[in-house]
Amino acid sequence: MESYRGARTALIVGAGVAGLTAASALARRGWRVEIAEIGPAGATSGWGLCLTGPSLRALDELGLADPCLAAGYGMNVITHVDVDGALTDEVRLPHLIGSERPAMVGMARPALYRTLREQADRCGVVVRHGLTVAAVDQEGEQVRVRMSDGTLRRVALLVGADGIRSSVRHLLGLETSVAYHGQMVWRALVPRPPWATGVHQFAGKVNTAGLVPISDSRAYVFLTENGVEQSVLPDVELVPHLWKLLAAFPGRVEEIRSRAAVAESVVRRPVLTAFLGGAWNRGAGVVIGDAAHAPAPQMASGAALAIEDGAVLAQELECHTSIGAGLDAFVSRRTQRCRTLVETSVVIADLEQAQRHHEAYPLVDACHRQMAEPV
């Protein structure tokens, strides 16, 4: 493989939401972009996610909002249901890409990754799988990167979009802690019930459950298991264990439970958060997405922050005459917004565990409205 030289060459580590968005945004502005992704082609984790208004606004700038809407399920409302099965609160989400289009879209992760990858391919981005970064050295205005296969890159920009346990963050000397919040989140792909036209969240006496449509025919059920140690269960135990946990909920969760009982696959993940205080950049290297700020899933906005990061990074680099100045401006522009989202998500997770759901609902509404403000 050749080494990349020149004033507008970028190496991005991680072909997830943040990495692919940043790659397309940079390539559209004339950058020569390579992505190194340690995982195999086509690999995704989890069943689905929500693209909130800020996600769609940023994607619209890349011409990708409508393809995502077409591949997912448009929604406008989050409905909260109390422990007795009665509707207790509705969050009506801001429409950020026009009143004629949905405020949010539920989408299968493979469909989102496919949409982002196709855009990156159209922009000329090179994606190499089974490859990551082993060492990083600053060389004047460039970064010298030794890859895991022993080859070298010399690039103007290194972007770490490699997740909450980012290796690029460590190699740049940017350290932060990862916190576990006593919650394990379950997800299973199920047929969409006709009544599920928005996000539904059901408060339980111990745990929280919900349903998110991701297409006309599919949805994913989620359950947040509270007060448990971080652990791994054998795959054979996941479906029956989820079935047992959902039994504690009344009303419409019974229908969800029956659908989850025949789910082909169930995933269970810990609720982890991280926030990188101080600089996210060193020299010509920077971290974005979960590598810089990983919220709890309660605000359904991790993808929004990652997508915004990619778009804003390209904007700021275009506006400044040096990489360093552009990265400083990017971090300055993003820090408080991302900190607010991460901290709010942690407060909501704590309120869920304390069964103080009615205190959490106004925070969800207020935070979505705050995130709707201009980036």
PyMOL commands that set and color helices and strands:
alter all, ss='L'
color gray80, all
select helices_A, chain A and resi 17-27+53-61+65-71+109-122+167-171+235-246+253-260+289-291+297-299+302-319+323-353+357-371
alter helices_A, ss='H'
color red, helices_A
select strands_A, chain A and resi 9-13+32-37+48-51+73-75+77-81+87-92+104-108+126-129+133-139+142-147+152-155+157-160+179-191+199-203+208-213+218-226+266-275+281-282+285-287+293-294
alter strands_A, ss='S'
color yellow, strands_A
deselect
rebuild
show_as cartoon
